[in-house]
C-alpha cells in the first residue's frame, strides 16, 4: 500500500456549497458541514459559509483533477527524498474574509501552525483560477514541509524555517524569482541576528520581507518582498545539486547551516 494519501475534500465541499446558506447556523449548508467535520480533520480548513465564488473555485479544482495532481506530486517528491513514512495531504480552499487574512493565514500555515504530524494542507484561495503547475508546486512544497517536520520535529527557528521553505520550493519550483545581491546581504545580516529566534514576527520579516512585516504591525528588518524566500531557495537548490535531496532533508535534523 502506498504511503502517500490525499483525503478527498473537494467533492464533499462542492456538495456543501450547493446547499442554501440562508439562516446562518440554522441553514442546511452549515448543518451538513457540522455533521461532516468530525469525520475529516481536513474539512476544518474551509469556510462553509463562503459566497458563490467558493463553489466556483472548488469546481475548477475538481475540473483540473487537483487531488490527483497533488497525489502524483507528493509521491514523486517522497521518492526523490527516499522518504518512507506516511504522508497525508488534502487540497483545501481558503476564502479571505472578516476572520481570514490571506497573508497571516499563509504565514501561520508555513511556520508555526503546522498540521498534525504526517499531515499537510495544500492551500488554494478563492477567486484564483487553479492550474496544474501551481497545484503541483504547492503539493510538493507541502509534502516537503510534512517530511521536514517529521525529520526535525516541531522546534522552530528562523534558520530552520528558512531551510524548510527553501527545500520546499527548491524541489517544487521557485515562485519568487532569482536571488538578488540585495537579498544576499540583507538576509545574511538578518539571519546572523535573528537565526535562532522562534518568534513568528521574525520569521515573517525574514522570509516575507518588510512589506509583510509592516502590514502585520511587526518590525521590518531591511529585506525586500519575499527576499528571504529567494535567498533560501537559491542556497538550498545549490545544496540539492551538490548533495542530493535525501541528504539535504536529513541535514535539517543535524542543524546544517544555510
Backbone as CSV, one residue per row, in Angstrom:
resi,resn,N_x,N_y,N_z,CA_x,CA_y,CA_z,C_x,C_y,C_z
1,UNK,0.847,-1.203,0.000,0.000,0.000,0.000,0.881,1.252,0.000
2,UNK,0.481,2.240,-0.815,1.236,3.478,-0.897,1.253,4.192,0.447
3,UNK,2.379,4.830,0.756,2.450,5.606,1.993,2.024,7.056,1.763
4,UNK,1.554,7.372,0.559,1.034,8.701,0.248,-0.489,8.614,0.119
5,UNK,-1.188,9.555,0.730,-2.650,9.601,0.615,-3.087,11.050,0.457
6,UNK,-4.142,11.244,-0.319,-4.784,12.554,-0.436,-6.242,12.390,-0.028
7,UNK,-6.623,13.065,1.031,-8.001,12.997,1.510,-8.886,13.795,0.550
8,UNK,-9.920,13.189,-0.022,-10.758,13.906,-0.986,-11.772,14.824,-0.293
9,UNK,-11.483,16.110,-0.318,-12.382,17.090,0.304,-13.193,17.876,-0.716
10,UNK,-12.714,17.972,-1.943,-13.292,18.916,-2.900,-14.722,18.557,-3.294
11,UNK,-14.976,17.287,-3.599,-16.330,16.888,-3.992,-17.304,17.083,-2.831
12,UNK,-16.839,16.779,-1.628,-17.687,16.966,-0.448,-18.056,18.429,-0.268
13,UNK,-17.058,19.302,-0.391,-17.334,20.716,-0.184,-18.137,21.309,-1.339
14,UNK,-17.973,20.787,-2.541,-18.821,21.256,-3.645,-20.284,20.971,-3.344
15,UNK,-20.565,19.785,-2.811,-21.945,19.446,-2.431,-22.454,20.375,-1.328
16,UNK,-21.599,20.664,-0.352,-21.998,21.556,0.741,-22.249,22.967,0.223
17,UNK,-21.377,23.457,-0.660,-21.536,24.813,-1.180,-22.776,24.970,-2.059
18,UNK,-23.328,23.866,-2.531,-24.561,23.945,-3.328,-25.811,24.048,-2.451
19,UNK,-25.653,23.818,-1.163,-26.794,23.918,-0.254,-27.043,25.372,0.120
20,UNK,-28.288,25.733,0.438,-28.589,27.114,0.840,-27.863,27.493,2.123
21,UNK,-27.384,28.736,2.172,-26.707,29.213,3.386,-27.545,30.222,4.165
22,UNK,-28.750,30.528,3.658,-29.621,31.445,4.374,-30.014,30.848,5.728
23,UNK,-29.931,31.665,6.757,-30.247,31.187,8.097,-29.029,30.974,8.954
24,UNK,-27.836,31.209,8.388,-26.616,31.106,9.182,-26.421,29.724,9.772
25,UNK,-26.278,29.663,11.106,-26.022,28.382,11.772,-27.176,27.405,11.628
26,UNK,-28.362,27.908,11.294,-29.516,27.024,11.108,-29.718,26.618,9.650
27,UNK,-28.840,27.069,8.759,-29.002,26.788,7.332,-28.678,25.334,7.013
28,UNK,-29.253,24.795,5.946,-28.914,23.425,5.528,-27.420,23.256,5.279
29,UNK,-26.781,24.298,4.751,-25.353,24.188,4.457,-24.539,24.019,5.735
30,UNK,-24.757,24.887,6.692,-23.950,24.828,7.907,-24.221,23.543,8.691
31,UNK,-25.473,23.116,8.738,-25.795,21.882,9.459,-25.088,20.689,8.842
32,UNK,-25.068,20.627,7.508,-24.397,19.498,6.844,-22.900,19.542,7.086
33,UNK,-22.325,20.720,7.056,-20.894,20.867,7.320,-20.553,20.381,8.718
34,UNK,-21.318,20.790,9.706,-21.067,20.388,11.091,-21.193,18.874,11.242
35,UNK,-22.092,18.262,10.510,-22.234,16.804,10.550,-20.970,16.100,10.063
36,UNK,-20.307,16.686,9.051,-19.183,16.010,8.400,-17.832,16.326,9.022
37,UNK,-17.681,17.503,9.613,-16.370,17.925,10.110,-15.725,16.933,11.079
38,UNK,-16.458,16.358,12.039,-15.780,15.435,12.963,-15.155,14.227,12.277
39,UNK,-15.610,13.883,11.085,-15.072,12.713,10.385,-13.824,13.041,9.568
40,UNK,-13.559,14.307,9.341,-12.433,14.685,8.491,-11.787,15.956,9.013
41,UNK,-10.595,15.826,9.594,-9.844,16.982,10.085,-9.681,18.019,8.980
42,UNK,-9.474,17.563,7.743,-9.139,18.463,6.648,-10.269,19.445,6.309
43,UNK,-11.513,19.095,6.603,-12.624,19.985,6.278,-12.631,21.249,7.127
44,UNK,-11.953,21.225,8.265,-11.961,22.400,9.141,-11.264,23.591,8.503
45,UNK,-10.470,23.372,7.467,-9.778,24.481,6.806,-10.719,25.325,5.952
46,UNK,-11.894,24.804,5.650,-12.844,25.505,4.782,-13.721,26.461,5.574
47,UNK,-14.156,27.518,4.897,-15.217,28.390,5.414,-16.520,27.904,4.788
48,UNK,-17.387,27.241,5.557,-18.590,26.652,4.955,-19.600,27.681,4.479
49,UNK,-19.477,28.922,4.956,-20.462,29.942,4.608,-19.940,30.919,3.557
50,UNK,-18.854,30.558,2.883,-18.304,31.425,1.841,-19.308,31.618,0.709
51,UNK,-19.122,32.700,-0.028,-20.055,33.052,-1.092,-19.922,32.190,-2.326
52,UNK,-20.629,32.566,-3.413,-20.681,31.745,-4.627,-19.313,31.464,-5.247
53,UNK,-18.348,32.376,-5.025,-17.016,32.159,-5.584,-16.370,30.899,-5.024
54,UNK,-16.752,30.475,-3.831,-16.169,29.268,-3.241,-16.572,28.035,-4.043
55,UNK,-17.841,27.935,-4.392,-18.282,26.813,-5.219,-17.620,26.861,-6.581
56,UNK,-17.535,28.047,-7.172,-16.916,28.180,-8.492,-15.473,27.690,-8.478
57,UNK,-14.703,28.117,-7.482,-13.297,27.720,-7.427,-13.153,26.244,-7.096
58,UNK,-13.992,25.718,-6.218,-13.962,24.287,-5.905,-14.232,23.466,-7.155
59,UNK,-15.192,23.880,-7.949,-15.490,23.156,-9.188,-14.339,23.255,-10.180
60,UNK,-13.635,24.373,-10.197,-12.448,24.498,-11.044,-11.346,23.543,-10.596
61,UNK,-11.164,23.421,-9.281,-10.172,22.478,-8.755,-10.525,21.046,-9.139
62,UNK,-11.785,20.714,-9.045,-12.222,19.381,-9.461,-11.994,19.169,-10.955
63,UNK,-12.250,20.201,-11.758,-12.132,20.074,-13.212,-10.697,19.825,-13.660
64,UNK,-9.726,20.379,-12.924,-8.323,20.146,-13.303,-7.729,18.944,-12.577
65,UNK,-8.568,18.215,-11.839,-8.127,16.997,-11.118,-7.030,17.331,-10.097
66,UNK,-7.307,18.361,-9.281,-6.305,18.851,-8.342,-5.836,17.780,-7.369
67,UNK,-6.742,16.945,-6.902,-6.352,15.935,-5.907,-5.467,14.859,-6.529
68,UNK,-5.720,14.508,-7.776,-4.856,13.543,-8.457,-3.466,14.133,-8.693
69,UNK,-3.429,15.418,-9.079,-2.137,16.086,-9.275,-1.360,16.133,-7.968
70,UNK,-2.039,16.451,-6.882,-1.378,16.521,-5.576,-0.819,15.159,-5.174
71,UNK,-1.586,14.104,-5.425,-1.111,12.763,-5.090,0.148,12.422,-5.878
72,UNK,0.122,12.653,-7.176,1.288,12.333,-8.010,2.497,13.153,-7.594
73,UNK,2.286,14.442,-7.310,3.399,15.321,-6.932,4.009,14.901,-5.601
74,UNK,3.164,14.588,-4.624,3.669,14.169,-3.313,4.405,12.841,-3.412
75,UNK,3.879,11.934,-4.201,4.537,10.632,-4.387,5.911,10.825,-5.010
76,UNK,5.975,11.714,-5.995,7.237,11.956,-6.694,8.294,12.524,-5.750
77,UNK,7.922,13.516,-4.941,8.934,14.142,-4.092,9.309,13.235,-2.926
78,UNK,8.371,12.428,-2.431,8.726,11.464,-1.384,9.735,10.453,-1.913
79,UNK,9.534,9.997,-3.141,10.503,9.077,-3.759,11.846,9.761,-3.960
80,UNK,11.812,11.017,-4.419,13.052,11.756,-4.649,13.861,11.887,-3.363
81,UNK,13.150,12.055,-2.238,13.818,12.243,-0.945,14.047,10.935,-0.199
82,UNK,13.679,9.817,-0.816,13.798,8.499,-0.154,13.097,8.502,1.198
83,UNK,11.897,9.076,1.228,11.162,9.217,2.477,10.115,8.112,2.572
84,UNK,10.212,7.230,3.573,9.352,6.047,3.600,8.083,6.167,4.443
85,UNK,7.958,7.220,5.236,6.858,7.285,6.202,5.587,7.863,5.563
86,UNK,4.435,7.650,6.195,3.170,8.118,5.610,3.098,9.642,5.489
87,UNK,2.516,10.091,4.386,2.198,11.497,4.162,0.743,11.558,3.734
88,UNK,-0.066,12.335,4.449,-1.476,12.517,4.103,-1.723,13.986,3.823
89,UNK,-2.129,14.279,2.593,-2.411,15.650,2.189,-3.895,15.826,1.882
90,UNK,-4.318,17.073,1.837,-5.643,17.424,1.326,-5.520,18.752,0.604
91,UNK,-6.173,18.864,-0.548,-6.283,20.140,-1.239,-7.485,20.854,-0.644
92,UNK,-7.270,22.044,-0.094,-8.355,22.759,0.590,-8.469,24.178,0.052
93,UNK,-9.665,24.715,0.170,-9.951,26.051,-0.326,-10.033,27.027,0.838
94,UNK,-9.321,28.138,0.714,-9.373,29.189,1.718,-10.057,30.411,1.127
95,UNK,-10.870,31.065,1.922,-11.607,32.244,1.476,-11.281,33.421,2.372
96,UNK,-10.634,34.477,1.849,-10.383,35.658,2.669,-11.700,36.257,3.155
97,UNK,-11.682,36.787,4.351,-12.913,37.367,4.887,-12.639,38.062,6.198
98,UNK,-13.701,38.295,6.950,-13.581,39.032,8.203,-12.660,38.337,9.193
99,UNK,-12.610,37.000,9.141,-11.821,36.238,10.107,-10.616,35.550,9.460
100,UNK,-10.404,35.794,8.167,-9.318,35.112,7.468,-8.534,36.103,6.630
101,UNK,-7.370,36.481,7.100,-6.458,37.332,6.340,-5.503,36.423,5.581
102,UNK,-5.397,36.631,4.282,-4.613,35.706,3.473,-3.148,35.654,3.893
103,UNK,-2.533,36.802,4.051,-1.118,36.824,4.408,-0.881,36.156,5.749
104,UNK,-1.662,36.527,6.752,-1.482,35.949,8.083,-1.733,34.446,8.077
105,UNK,-2.749,34.007,7.337,-3.059,32.578,7.263,-1.924,31.811,6.618
106,UNK,-1.395,32.331,5.523,-0.300,31.651,4.834,0.940,31.566,5.713
107,UNK,1.284,32.661,6.368,2.464,32.660,7.235,2.297,31.663,8.377
108,UNK,1.143,31.681,9.022,0.880,30.747,10.115,1.005,29.308,9.642
109,UNK,0.431,29.020,8.478,0.447,27.659,7.945,1.860,27.183,7.640
110,UNK,2.674,28.050,7.113,4.015,27.646,6.685,5.034,27.652,7.808
111,UNK,4.708,28.273,8.935,5.703,28.380,10.006,5.267,27.614,11.244
112,UNK,4.677,28.295,12.202,4.401,27.669,13.495,3.090,26.892,13.543
113,UNK,2.216,27.091,12.572,0.889,26.479,12.643,0.750,25.214,11.825
114,UNK,1.746,24.359,11.865,1.721,23.157,11.045,0.640,22.183,11.508
115,UNK,0.005,21.451,10.556,-0.995,20.438,10.916,-0.380,19.309,11.735
116,UNK,-1.206,18.384,12.216,-0.673,17.239,12.967,0.393,16.490,12.171
117,UNK,1.277,15.820,12.877,2.405,15.119,12.255,1.931,14.170,11.163
118,UNK,2.624,14.213,10.042,2.307,13.338,8.922,1.253,13.885,7.991
119,UNK,0.665,15.039,8.321,-0.446,15.574,7.537,-0.102,16.969,7.018
120,UNK,-0.706,17.314,5.891,-0.477,18.629,5.316,-1.676,19.090,4.508
121,UNK,-1.799,20.402,4.361,-2.891,21.008,3.612,-2.319,21.821,2.459
122,UNK,-2.771,21.512,1.260,-2.365,22.255,0.073,-3.384,23.381,-0.111
123,UNK,-3.007,24.587,0.259,-3.951,25.696,0.272,-4.149,26.277,-1.125
124,UNK,-5.418,26.531,-1.459,-5.738,27.288,-2.666,-6.759,28.340,-2.264
125,UNK,-6.684,29.507,-2.906,-7.527,30.629,-2.491,-8.634,30.880,-3.496
126,UNK,-9.805,31.234,-2.981,-10.946,31.524,-3.829,-10.624,32.676,-4.779
127,UNK,-11.311,32.659,-5.900,-11.184,33.679,-6.946,-9.908,33.541,-7.750
128,UNK,-9.052,32.576,-7.436,-7.855,32.331,-8.233,-8.065,31.067,-9.067
129,UNK,-7.886,31.181,-10.370,-8.085,30.033,-11.252,-6.941,29.057,-11.065
130,UNK,-7.220,27.828,-10.676,-6.140,26.864,-10.434,-5.539,26.356,-11.739
131,UNK,-4.253,26.083,-11.700,-3.560,25.451,-12.825,-2.844,24.211,-12.322
132,UNK,-2.586,23.294,-13.226,-1.890,22.062,-12.846,-0.504,22.381,-12.283
133,UNK,0.192,23.345,-12.899,1.545,23.681,-12.448,1.538,24.256,-11.039
134,UNK,0.580,25.124,-10.749,0.503,25.729,-9.418,0.160,24.672,-8.365
135,UNK,-0.772,23.803,-8.665,-1.156,22.756,-7.705,0.013,21.812,-7.460
136,UNK,0.697,21.444,-8.516,1.854,20.555,-8.378,2.920,21.203,-7.498
137,UNK,3.224,22.472,-7.747,4.249,23.163,-6.963,3.884,23.195,-5.485
138,UNK,2.640,23.561,-5.179,2.240,23.681,-3.783,2.090,22.327,-3.102
139,UNK,1.726,21.290,-3.860,1.646,19.950,-3.272,3.038,19.431,-2.926
140,UNK,4.004,19.664,-3.805,5.382,19.277,-3.494,5.882,20.055,-2.277
141,UNK,5.643,21.366,-2.265,6.099,22.180,-1.137,5.496,21.693,0.171
142,UNK,4.205,21.362,0.150,3.556,20.915,1.383,4.045,19.538,1.809
143,UNK,4.268,18.654,0.859,4.821,17.339,1.207,6.207,17.488,1.823
144,UNK,7.007,18.412,1.309,8.332,18.666,1.896,8.190,19.175,3.322
145,UNK,7.225,20.057,3.563,7.015,20.539,4.934,6.668,19.390,5.874
146,UNK,5.810,18.492,5.411,5.436,17.338,6.229,6.675,16.500,6.549
147,UNK,7.487,16.230,5.543,8.698,15.432,5.757,9.667,16.153,6.681
148,UNK,9.830,17.458,6.474,10.785,18.216,7.272,10.381,18.266,8.737
149,UNK,9.088,18.445,9.011,8.620,18.446,10.399,8.847,17.088,11.039
150,UNK,8.638,16.013,10.270,8.874,14.672,10.806,10.347,14.459,11.140
151,UNK,11.222,14.997,10.298,12.664,14.827,10.495,13.174,15.716,11.628
152,UNK,12.720,16.973,11.634,13.259,17.952,12.573,12.476,18.028,13.874
153,UNK,11.188,17.678,13.829,10.328,17.906,14.975,9.735,19.300,14.906
154,UNK,9.056,19.717,15.966,8.331,20.985,15.935,9.112,22.148,16.534
155,UNK,10.385,21.960,16.782,11.215,23.084,17.191,11.401,24.019,15.998
156,UNK,10.985,25.268,16.149,11.020,26.218,15.048,12.016,27.335,15.351
157,UNK,12.725,27.739,14.331,13.561,28.929,14.417,13.582,29.549,13.031
158,UNK,14.039,30.782,12.954,14.141,31.435,11.648,14.991,30.601,10.707
159,UNK,16.126,30.093,11.192,17.017,29.310,10.341,16.361,28.019,9.867
160,UNK,15.700,27.295,10.767,15.094,26.020,10.374,13.938,26.234,9.401
161,UNK,13.156,27.298,9.593,12.050,27.569,8.672,12.587,28.006,7.310
162,UNK,13.641,28.802,7.286,14.270,29.151,6.018,14.729,27.904,5.273
163,UNK,15.342,26.985,5.993,15.830,25.749,5.376,14.655,24.935,4.839
164,UNK,13.614,24.802,5.633,12.439,24.017,5.223,11.744,24.626,4.012
165,UNK,11.523,25.946,4.062,10.837,26.598,2.947,11.732,26.657,1.713
166,UNK,13.028,26.798,1.930,13.948,26.746,0.789,13.900,25.411,0.087
167,UNK,13.877,24.318,0.862,13.789,22.990,0.263,12.435,22.778,-0.396
168,UNK,11.367,23.294,0.225,10.021,23.131,-0.337,9.950,23.657,-1.758
169,UNK,10.515,24.838,-1.987,10.393,25.442,-3.316,11.603,25.209,-4.207
170,UNK,12.713,24.753,-3.625,13.800,24.275,-4.480,13.353,23.021,-5.229
171,UNK,12.544,22.184,-4.563,12.044,20.960,-5.192,10.732,21.182,-5.936
172,UNK,9.896,22.094,-5.428,8.593,22.301,-6.051,8.608,23.282,-7.205
173,UNK,9.567,24.200,-7.201,9.623,25.244,-8.212,9.563,26.601,-7.549
174,UNK,10.414,27.512,-7.974,10.573,28.811,-7.332,9.534,29.804,-7.858
175,UNK,8.572,30.221,-7.019,7.576,31.193,-7.475,7.979,32.644,-7.236
176,UNK,9.171,32.874,-6.667,9.534,34.210,-6.201,10.643,34.875,-7.004
177,UNK,11.221,34.177,-7.950,12.242,34.781,-8.787,13.651,34.585,-8.255
178,UNK,14.654,35.033,-9.024,16.057,34.813,-8.647,16.497,35.697,-7.485
179,UNK,17.453,35.191,-6.724,18.009,35.951,-5.619,18.781,37.148,-6.160
180,UNK,18.759,38.246,-5.427,19.481,39.450,-5.827,20.649,39.704,-4.874
181,UNK,21.520,40.596,-5.294,22.639,40.971,-4.419,22.116,41.604,-3.130
182,UNK,21.039,42.371,-3.251,20.446,42.979,-2.058,19.911,41.912,-1.108
183,UNK,19.277,40.878,-1.666,18.805,39.769,-0.830,19.961,39.116,-0.087
184,UNK,21.042,38.862,-0.796,22.190,38.169,-0.203,22.677,38.901,1.036
185,UNK,22.847,40.194,0.934,23.382,40.965,2.058,22.345,41.116,3.175
186,UNK,21.133,41.487,2.809,20.125,41.788,3.830,19.711,40.543,4.608
187,UNK,19.513,39.437,3.923,19.051,38.221,4.609,20.174,37.632,5.456
188,UNK,21.389,37.629,4.923,22.506,37.106,5.709,22.677,37.894,7.006
189,UNK,22.591,39.201,6.915,22.718,40.029,8.119,21.593,39.730,9.107
190,UNK,20.364,39.572,8.584,19.226,39.299,9.460,19.357,37.937,10.129
191,UNK,19.826,36.942,9.381,19.985,35.596,9.938,21.051,35.590,11.033
192,UNK,22.104,36.364,10.842,23.149,36.445,11.868,22.572,36.913,13.204
193,UNK,21.580,37.792,13.145,20.996,38.355,14.365,19.798,37.543,14.854
194,UNK,18.954,37.097,13.926,17.657,36.512,14.283,17.558,35.016,14.017
195,UNK,18.631,34.393,13.585,18.564,32.995,13.149,17.995,32.036,14.168
196,UNK,18.238,32.265,15.450,17.749,31.355,16.481,16.374,31.747,17.031
197,UNK,15.835,32.862,16.582,14.551,33.332,17.085,13.424,32.399,16.651
198,UNK,12.473,32.183,17.554,11.291,31.388,17.230,10.032,32.255,17.206
199,UNK,10.210,33.546,17.107,9.085,34.473,17.045,8.538,34.534,15.615
200,UNK,7.222,34.426,15.487,6.625,34.485,14.155,6.898,35.822,13.485
201,UNK,6.984,36.902,14.272,7.281,38.211,13.700,8.632,38.207,12.999
202,UNK,9.614,37.524,13.583,10.943,37.467,12.972,10.950,36.548,11.755
203,UNK,10.247,35.423,11.839,10.138,34.538,10.672,9.522,35.280,9.495
204,UNK,8.472,36.040,9.781,7.781,36.783,8.731,8.685,37.836,8.124
205,UNK,9.364,38.597,8.971,10.212,39.675,8.481,11.334,39.149,7.595
206,UNK,11.888,37.990,7.941,12.998,37.453,7.161,12.493,36.747,5.901
207,UNK,11.502,35.884,6.033,11.006,35.142,4.869,10.286,36.044,3.869
208,UNK,9.340,36.824,4.373,8.440,37.585,3.508,8.900,39.014,3.251
209,UNK,9.786,39.523,4.092,10.327,40.845,3.875,9.551,41.965,4.548
210,UNK,10.038,43.171,4.338,9.493,44.344,5.023,8.015,44.609,4.734
211,UNK,7.543,44.442,3.491,6.119,44.743,3.250,5.184,43.906,4.117
212,UNK,5.478,42.622,4.276,4.628,41.761,5.094,4.752,42.113,6.564
213,UNK,5.980,42.321,7.018,6.174,42.676,8.427,5.425,43.965,8.767
214,UNK,5.527,44.958,7.908,4.854,46.236,8.154,3.340,46.067,8.128
215,UNK,2.845,45.280,7.179,1.399,45.076,7.052,0.807,44.439,8.300
216,UNK,1.584,43.601,8.979,1.099,42.902,10.170,1.493,43.603,11.466
217,UNK,2.108,44.770,11.361,2.450,45.543,12.552,3.715,45.105,13.240
218,UNK,4.604,44.410,12.504,5.858,43.944,13.084,7.036,44.761,12.559
219,UNK,8.177,44.609,13.201,9.339,45.420,12.873,10.003,44.934,11.587
220,UNK,10.147,45.795,10.576,10.874,45.396,9.367,12.366,45.303,9.637
221,UNK,13.052,44.498,8.835,14.487,44.278,9.070,15.327,44.608,7.845
222,UNK,14.737,45.310,6.872,15.518,45.745,5.721,15.599,44.738,4.591
223,UNK,14.608,43.856,4.469,14.598,42.830,3.432,13.465,43.118,2.457
224,UNK,13.732,42.976,1.150,12.725,43.192,0.134,11.658,42.114,0.160
225,UNK,10.533,42.361,-0.511,9.416,41.425,-0.524,9.868,40.035,-0.980
226,UNK,9.602,39.021,-0.150,9.969,37.615,-0.389,11.481,37.412,-0.537
227,UNK,12.262,38.368,-0.032,13.711,38.243,-0.148,14.263,37.015,0.552
228,UNK,13.727,36.695,1.732,14.188,35.507,2.443,13.890,34.229,1.683
229,UNK,12.743,34.181,1.035,12.416,33.025,0.205,13.415,32.868,-0.934
230,UNK,13.680,33.950,-1.651,14.607,33.855,-2.778,15.984,33.393,-2.308
231,UNK,16.426,33.952,-1.196,17.743,33.605,-0.633,17.791,32.135,-0.240
232,UNK,16.768,31.679,0.482,16.753,30.294,0.963,16.630,29.302,-0.189
233,UNK,15.762,29.587,-1.145,15.590,28.673,-2.286,16.898,28.549,-3.057
234,UNK,17.555,29.670,-3.284,18.824,29.661,-4.020,19.860,28.801,-3.304
235,UNK,19.982,28.997,-2.013,21.004,28.267,-1.257,20.685,26.771,-1.165
236,UNK,19.436,26.452,-0.895,19.082,25.036,-0.764,19.152,24.339,-2.116
237,UNK,18.793,25.018,-3.187,18.894,24.405,-4.520,20.338,24.019,-4.824
238,UNK,21.274,24.853,-4.412,22.692,24.509,-4.612,23.076,23.292,-3.776
239,UNK,22.555,23.214,-2.558,22.838,22.040,-1.722,22.259,20.773,-2.344
240,UNK,21.048,20.866,-2.898,20.433,19.707,-3.551,21.279,19.276,-4.746
241,UNK,21.750,20.218,-5.535,22.601,19.892,-6.685,23.883,19.205,-6.235
242,UNK,24.437,19.669,-5.112,25.728,19.140,-4.651,25.595,17.809,-3.911
243,UNK,24.530,17.644,-3.119,24.452,16.509,-2.209,23.222,15.623,-2.396
244,UNK,22.241,16.081,-3.131,21.015,15.308,-3.334,19.952,15.652,-2.312
245,UNK,18.690,15.489,-2.724,17.566,15.844,-1.859,17.521,15.046,-0.557
246,UNK,17.769,13.724,-0.561,17.717,12.984,0.712,18.695,13.530,1.748
247,UNK,19.898,13.872,1.303,20.901,14.395,2.224,20.485,15.751,2.781
248,UNK,19.923,16.603,1.941,19.510,17.923,2.405,18.344,17.800,3.385
249,UNK,17.418,16.891,3.122,16.314,16.672,4.061,16.842,16.190,5.408
250,UNK,17.742,15.234,5.398,18.301,14.720,6.658,19.086,15.787,7.395
251,UNK,19.712,16.689,6.652,20.563,17.703,7.291,19.766,18.657,8.168
252,UNK,18.438,18.691,7.987,17.620,19.535,8.842,17.795,19.156,10.300
253,UNK,17.816,17.852,10.577,17.936,17.391,11.964,19.347,17.520,12.496
254,UNK,20.298,17.777,11.610,21.692,17.889,12.018,22.134,19.342,12.180
255,UNK,21.152,20.254,12.017,21.463,21.669,12.197,22.331,22.241,11.114
256,UNK,22.220,21.715,9.896,23.026,22.214,8.795,22.754,23.683,8.551
257,UNK,23.805,24.431,8.298,23.679,25.870,8.093,23.392,26.206,6.652
258,UNK,22.557,27.199,6.463,22.340,27.734,5.123,23.501,28.654,4.744
